[in-house]
Amino acid sequence: MAPETLNLTEAARYLKLGYEAMQALFEQGLVPGVSLNQKHTLFLRSDLDAWIHETARRQAEERRHGVLPADRAVASPRARRTRRGMPKPDLDANERRLL
């Protein structure tokens, strides 16, 4: 029988994600889980299943209404960096500041 609780690595594997992507989802509050301390994060398998179902339904509804995929994309910290390791500038935020 599969364990009811999963650590960050096991949850990432269960959702077929990379460790950093799973960590980013958790840190952004998009995936339900509990941080016990700096090194231990736990997820309930049933919460992850419910999150998958809820997210799939919401995304299907967004597709029906023409919401662009970029509106729900979650990039891992590594994906937001340039080749030299510097974060990409947020041009939209800079424009909003100027207005």
N, C-alpha and C positions, 0 to 999 in steps of 0.2 A: 504494500500500500504506500502511496506517495505521501511525503510529509505535508502537513497543512501549512507550515511556515517555510519561507524561502529567504535566504540571504540575498544580497544584491547580485552576486554572480549567478546564483541559481535562478533568480527572477529574470535576469537578462537572458539567460539560456532558455528559460521557459517561454519568454516572449519572442525568442529568436532575434535578439538585439545584441549589440555590442555593450560592453560594460559601461563605457562612457555615455552612450546614448541613454541607457537605463538610469544612470546616475543623474543625467541632465533632466530626464522626465520627472524623477523623484524630487530633485532640488527645485524645479519649477512648480511643484505641487500638482502635476498632471496625473501622477499615478499614486494611488493610496498606499501608504507604508508608514512605518514608524522608525524613527532614528533613536536607538537606545543610547548611543554615545557616538563619538567621532568615528569609530571603526565598525560599528554594528548597526545595520539597517535590516529590518525584517518586513516581509510582505506576506499577507495571507493569500494562498492560492485562490480561494473563492473571491477575494477582492480583485485580484488580477483578472479572473474570468469575467466578473461583472464589469470591470473597466473596459475589457475588450468588447463586450456586447454593447455597452453604452456608447463607446467611441465609434463602433461600426455603424450603429443606428444614426448617430449624429452626423457622421461623414456622409452617409447615404442621403440624409436630408439636405445637407449642404450641397451635395452634387446636384440634387433635384432643383435647388434654387440657384445654381450657378455660382457658388462661392469658389474662388480660386484655391487650388491646393496649397499655395504658398501661405494662405491665411492660417492654416493649421499645422504647418511644417514645424518640426522641432529639430534643430540642428545640434549635433554634439559639439562640445567645446572645440574639438579638433577641426571640425568642418568649418567653423567660423574664422579660421586663421588663414593668413596668406602663406605663401611658400617660405617666407623668412621668419615665420612665427609671430608676426605682429597681427593684432586683431584688425579686421577690415573696418574702415570708418563707417559710421552710421550716417549716411548722407541725408536721409529723411529727417533725422533728429536735428541735424545742423540747419536744414531749411526751416524746420518748425521754429527753431530758436530765432532765426532772422526775421520771422513774420511778426 
